[in-house]
């Protein structure tokens, strides 16, 4: 199994080398915007090979880009337009009545404003002995010393002999400190996860009042989100005042606060993911894909709070951290996890009267914390998927047939699940 990590390396530059990197970044950015206009004028082209043939000579002559950087420009712009076309195909909000706004992503050519440059390993950059890296600039290769997270540095030192493969890297300039960083993609070999290596099952319920609630068989973890959401709202209020002011200094401060809030949320998600993962555990997560399309909330503030927290980022952190310690994550259906009773399987809106924190089954009278009930349902669905994995050899919550048919079959099977404190996860070969 392979896991992708990103190593953030701080480059030690001089005034001369710093200017050389800055010139390269600016030339690359101008080349991106020029290529974007060419692609837009030629039918909003997303074919990277055709786009490369149109712009390559101009990128080499007009912007003085090295050959590999010129190739990276056409690939990046082509991928951007391909993503925009994909969004157009899936922009069904207006047809479903969720919004009156029309998707305008392809009304004009995309503008690239980020101070980043994409480098290819062993062509645009390569590592040297003594914790140094050689980076291609407009003036030629320049060697820099660097520093970073110790574990990431050890992985880079191991290289291919240690099961680590370096991929593409991005040169990024911090707008605040004006320092350059090299963000290197590392592909790390991790142990394969098989049914025999599963030591336990853990389900995770995602929400707002409690960001995550997890439960294996005998231990429950609550990660409250009230104070965190309150801090996010404080960031929003300050940014609104700065945006209303509209001065140059307020815009600069607005940008700083935006980056600060992003770092704050990433830090919270990192700490939560680190506390959840355990070696040998199969962790089930609710599949919240297109949750904003499928649910409606009243009030601008409530909609903003739901849209602001990065649950997808938390899922990504859980995935790679679990793989690094010998675990695995998977997505299960989130339908009726908060309305279904883990004791008798009865599903009803009345089980959650008032959408409060108390769950009381109208069928059997079973009562417990609402988020804990949802977590138990996720755990049971993960356990069922693990049993299917033992029998079929395929780890997937989906079955054969169309999407609607497969989902209906899965939900029908989930109704038969019951939570019992006496049941335990048994090794492969001992039955259910």
C-alpha positions in Angstrom: 0.0 0.0 0.0 1.2 3.5 -0.8 0.6 6.7 1.1 1.1 10.2 -0.2 2.6 12.8 2.1 3.7 16.4 1.6 7.0 17.5 3.0 7.2 21.3 3.6 10.8 22.4 3.2 11.9 25.9 4.1 14.6 27.1 1.7 17.6 29.2 3.0 18.1 31.9 0.4 20.3 34.9 -0.2 19.2 38.2 -1.7 20.4 37.1 -5.1 18.9 33.6 -5.1 15.7 35.0 -3.6 15.3 37.3 -6.6 16.1 34.5 -9.0 13.3 32.4 -7.5 10.9 35.4 -7.5 11.7 36.0 -11.2 10.9 32.3 -12.0 7.6 32.4 -10.0 6.5 35.6 -11.8 7.4 34.2 -15.3 5.6 31.0 -14.5 2.5 32.9 -13.4 2.4 35.0 -16.5 2.8 31.9 -18.6 -0.1 30.3 -16.9 -2.4 33.2 -17.6 -1.2 33.5 -21.2 -1.9 29.7 -21.7 -5.3 30.1 -20.0 -6.3 32.8 -22.5 -5.2 30.7 -25.4 -7.1 27.6 -24.1 -10.2 29.8 -23.6 -10.0 31.3 -27.1 -9.7 27.8 -28.6 -13.0 26.4 -27.4 -12.0 26.2 -23.7 -9.5 23.5 -24.5 -8.7 20.9 -21.8 -6.6 18.6 -24.0 -3.1 19.0 -22.6 -1.3 17.6 -25.7 -3.1 20.0 -28.2 -2.6 22.9 -25.8 1.1 22.1 -25.5 1.5 22.2 -29.2 -0.1 25.7 -29.4 1.8 27.4 -26.6 5.1 25.7 -26.2 7.2 27.8 -28.6 5.8 31.0 -27.2 6.4 29.9 -23.6 10.1 29.2 -24.4 10.7 32.4 -26.3 8.5 35.0 -24.7 8.7 33.9 -21.0 12.2 32.2 -21.2 10.9 29.2 -19.3 13.0 26.0 -19.3 11.6 23.1 -21.3 10.1 21.1 -18.4 8.5 24.2 -16.8 6.9 25.0 -20.1 5.5 21.5 -20.2 4.2 21.8 -16.7 2.3 25.0 -17.6 0.2 23.3 -20.3 -0.5 20.4 -18.0 -1.6 22.6 -15.2 -3.9 24.8 -17.4 -5.3 21.7 -19.1 -6.1 20.1 -15.8 -7.8 23.3 -14.6 -10.1 23.5 -17.6 -10.9 19.8 -17.3 -12.0 20.4 -13.7 -14.1 23.3 -14.8 -15.8 21.2 -17.4 -16.5 18.5 -14.8 -18.1 21.1 -12.6 -20.3 22.2 -15.5 -21.6 18.7 -15.9 -22.4 18.4 -12.3 -23.8 21.9 -11.8 -27.4 20.7 -11.3 -28.2 23.0 -8.4 -30.2 25.4 -10.5 -32.2 22.6 -12.1 -33.1 21.2 -8.7 -34.1 24.6 -7.4 -31.4 24.8 -4.8 -30.2 28.1 -6.2 -31.0 30.6 -8.9 -27.4 31.3 -9.7 -25.9 29.9 -12.9 -22.4 28.3 -12.8 -20.1 30.9 -14.3 -16.8 29.1 -14.1 -16.3 29.0 -17.9 -17.6 32.4 -18.7 -14.1 33.8 -18.9 -10.6 32.5 -18.8 -9.3 31.4 -15.3 -6.8 33.8 -13.8 -3.9 32.3 -11.8 -2.8 34.5 -8.9 -1.0 32.1 -6.5 2.7 32.5 -6.1 3.4 28.8 -6.8 5.5 27.0 -9.4 5.3 23.3 -10.2 8.6 21.4 -10.5 9.2 17.8 -11.8 11.5 15.6 -9.8 14.9 14.9 -11.4 14.2 17.4 -14.1 13.4 20.8 -12.4 14.7 19.8 -8.9 16.8 17.1 -7.3 18.2 16.5 -3.8 21.9 16.6 -3.1 24.0 15.5 -0.2 24.3 17.6 2.9 20.6 18.5 3.1 20.6 20.5 -0.1 18.3 20.8 -3.1 19.0 22.0 -6.7 16.2 24.0 -8.3 15.9 25.1 -11.9 15.4 28.9 -12.3 15.4 31.2 -15.4 19.1 31.7 -14.8 19.9 28.0 -14.4 20.1 25.5 -11.5 20.6 27.0 -8.0 21.5 25.0 -4.9 19.7 25.7 -1.6 20.0 24.3 1.9 16.7 23.6 3.6 15.1 22.6 6.9 11.8 20.9 7.7 9.9 18.4 9.9 12.4 15.8 11.1 10.4 12.7 10.1 9.9 14.1 6.6 13.7 14.8 6.3 14.4 11.2 7.3 12.0 10.0 4.5 13.8 12.1 2.0 17.2 10.8 3.2 16.0 7.2 2.8 14.9 7.7 -0.8 14.0 4.8 -3.1 16.1 2.4 -1.0 13.8 3.0 1.9 10.5 2.7 -0.1 10.1 6.4 -0.5 9.4 7.9 -4.0 9.6 11.7 -4.6 7.0 13.2 -6.9 6.3 16.7 -8.1 7.0 19.7 -5.9 5.5 23.2 -5.6 7.6 26.3 -4.9 5.5 28.6 -2.7 6.2 32.0 -1.4 4.7 33.0 1.9 3.0 36.3 1.4 3.6 37.3 5.0 7.2 36.4 5.7 8.3 36.5 2.0 10.1 33.2 2.6 10.2 30.4 -0.1 9.1 26.9 0.7 9.3 23.7 -1.4 6.3 21.4 -1.0 7.5 18.0 -2.0 5.1 15.0 -2.7 6.4 11.8 -1.1 5.0 8.4 -1.9 5.7 6.1 1.1 5.3 2.3 1.2 3.1 1.2 4.1 2.1 -2.3 5.2 -0.8 -3.9 3.4 -4.1 -4.0 5.4 -5.9 -7.4 5.2 -8.9 -8.9 7.1 -6.4 -10.9 9.2 -4.7 -7.7 10.4 -7.9 -6.1 11.7 -7.7 -5.7 15.4 -10.8 -3.6 15.9 -13.6 -1.6 14.3 -14.3 2.0 15.0 -17.1 4.3 13.7 -16.9 8.1 13.4 -20.0 10.4 13.4 -19.3 13.9 12.1 -21.3 16.9 13.2 -21.2 20.5 14.4 -21.9 20.4 18.2 -19.5 17.5 18.4 -17.1 17.6 15.4 -16.4 13.8 15.8 -17.8 11.1 18.0 -16.1 7.7 17.8 -16.8 4.4 19.4 -15.2 1.0 19.2 -16.8 -1.7 21.4 -15.9 -0.3 24.9 -14.5 3.2 24.6 -16.2 6.4 23.3 -14.4 9.6 22.2 -16.2 13.0 22.1 -14.6 15.9 20.3 -16.8 19.0 21.1 -17.0 21.7 18.4 -18.9 24.5 20.2 -15.8 26.5 21.2 -14.1 25.8 17.8 -17.2 27.0 15.8 -17.4 30.0 18.1 -13.8 30.9 17.2 -14.6 30.4 13.5 -17.5 32.8 13.8 -15.2 35.4 15.5 -12.9 35.2 12.5 -15.9 35.7 10.2 -17.1 38.8 12.1 -13.6 40.5 11.9 -13.3 39.6 8.2 -16.7 41.1 7.5 -15.7 44.4 9.1 -12.4 44.5 7.2 -14.1 43.8 3.9 -16.6 46.6 4.5 -13.8 49.0 5.3 -12.2 48.3 1.9 -8.8 50.0 2.4 -5.5 48.5 1.3 -4.4 47.8 4.9 -7.8 46.1 5.7 -7.5 43.9 2.6 -4.0 42.8 3.7 -5.2 42.1 7.2 -8.2 40.2 5.8 -5.9 37.9 3.9 -3.8 37.3 7.0 -6.9 36.4 9.0 -8.0 34.0 6.3 -4.7 32.2 6.3 -4.7 32.1 10.1 -8.2 30.6 10.2 -7.2 28.0 7.6 -4.1 27.0 9.7 -6.3 26.9 12.9 -8.8 24.5 11.3 -6.0 22.3 9.9 -4.4 22.1 13.3 -7.7 21.1 14.9 -8.3 18.4 12.3 -4.7 17.1 12.7 -5.1 16.8 16.5 -8.4 15.0 16.2 -7.2 12.6 13.5 -4.1 11.8 15.6 -6.3 11.0 18.6 -8.6 8.7 16.7 -6.3 6.5 14.6 -5.0 3.3 16.2 -2.8 0.5 14.7 -4.8 -2.3 13.1 -8.2 -0.5 13.3 -10.7 -0.3 10.5 -12.3 3.2 10.9 -15.7 3.8 9.2 -16.6 7.4 8.2 -19.9 8.8 7.1 -20.0 9.5 3.4 -20.9 13.2 3.4 -20.5 13.7 -0.4 -22.8 16.5 -1.6 -24.2 16.9 1.9 -24.9 20.5 1.2 -27.0 19.6 -1.8 -29.0 17.0 0.0 -29.8 19.1 3.1 -31.2 22.5 3.6 -30.7 24.8 6.6 -32.6 28.0 7.5 -30.6 31.1 8.2 -27.5 32.5 6.7 -25.4 31.9 9.8 -26.3 28.2 10.0 -25.6 27.6 6.4 -22.2 29.4 6.7 -21.3 27.3 9.8 -22.1 24.1 7.9 -20.2 25.1 4.9 -17.1 26.4 6.7 -15.8 23.3 8.6 -13.5 21.1 6.5 -14.9 17.6 7.1 -13.3 16.4 3.8 -9.9 17.6 5.1 -10.5 15.7 8.4 -11.3 12.5 6.4 -8.1 12.9 4.4 -6.0 13.4 7.5 -7.6 10.3 9.1 -6.9 8.3 6.0 -3.2 8.9 5.7 -2.5 8.9 9.4 -4.3 5.5 9.7 -2.2 4.0 6.9 1.0 5.2 8.5 0.2 3.4 11.8 -1.1 0.2 10.1 -4.8 1.0 10.0 -7.4 1.9 7.3 -10.4 4.1 6.8 -13.4 3.6 4.6 -16.7 5.5 3.9 -20.1 4.0 4.7 -23.6 5.3 3.9 -24.7 8.1 6.2 -28.4 7.6 5.5 -30.6 7.4 8.6 -27.6 7.0 11.0 -29.1 9.7 13.3 -32.7 8.4 12.9 -32.1 4.7 13.2 -32.2 2.9 16.5 -29.0 0.8 17.1 -31.0 -1.4 19.6 -34.0 -2.5 17.4 -33.3 -0.9 14.0 -36.4 1.2 13.9 -36.0 4.3 11.7 -38.2 7.4 12.3 -38.0 11.2 12.4 -39.7 11.1 15.8 -36.7 9.3 17.3 -35.0 12.7 17.2 -37.7 15.1 18.3 -36.6 18.7 18.1 -33.2 17.7 16.6 -31.7 17.7 20.1 -28.9 15.7 21.7 -31.3 13.0 23.1 -32.2 10.0 21.0 -35.3 8.1 22.2 -36.7 5.2 20.0 -40.5 5.4 19.7 -40.6 1.7 19.1 -38.5 0.2 21.9 -37.9 3.2 24.2 -34.1 2.9 23.9 -32.5 6.2 25.0 -29.0 7.6 24.6 -26.9 10.5 23.3 -28.0 11.2 19.7 -24.5 11.5 18.3 -23.4 8.3 20.1 -26.4 6.5 18.5 -25.3 7.7 15.1 -21.7 6.5 15.8 -22.9 3.1 16.8 -24.8 2.8 13.5 -21.7 3.7 11.6 -19.7 1.2 13.5 -22.2 -1.6 12.8 -22.1 -0.7 9.1 -18.3 -0.8 9.1 -18.4 -4.2 10.8 -20.8 -5.6 8.2 -18.5 -4.3 5.4 -15.6 -6.0 7.1 -17.5 -9.3 7.2 -18.2 -8.9 3.4 -14.5 -8.2 2.9 -13.7 -11.5 4.6 -16.0 -13.4 2.3 -15.3 -11.7 -1.0 -11.8 -10.3 -0.6 -13.0 -6.8 -1.7 -13.2 -3.9 0.7 -16.1 -1.9 -0.6 -19.4 -0.7 0.7 -20.9 -0.9 -2.8 -22.4 -3.9 -4.4 -23.2 -4.9 -8.0 -26.0 -3.1 -9.9 -26.9 0.6 -10.4 -26.2 3.2 -7.7 -29.8 3.4 -6.6 -30.3 -0.4 -6.5 -27.0 -1.0 -4.7 -27.8 1.7 -2.1 -31.3 0.3 -1.5 -29.8 -3.2 -0.9 -27.2 -1.9 1.5 -29.8 0.1 3.5 -32.1 -2.9 3.6 -29.2 -5.0 5.1 -28.4 -2.2 7.6 -31.9 -2.4 9.1 -31.0 -5.9 10.4 -28.0 -4.7 12.4 -28.2 -4.6 16.2 -25.8 -3.2 18.8 -24.7 -5.6 21.5 -22.0 -5.0 24.2 -21.5 -8.8 24.4 -20.4 -9.2 20.8 -16.8 -8.9 19.9 -14.7 -8.7 16.8 -13.5 -12.2 16.2 -10.5 -13.4 14.1 -10.9 -14.7 10.6 -12.1 -18.3 10.5 -14.1 -18.4 13.8 -17.5 -17.4 12.3 -19.6 -14.4 13.1 
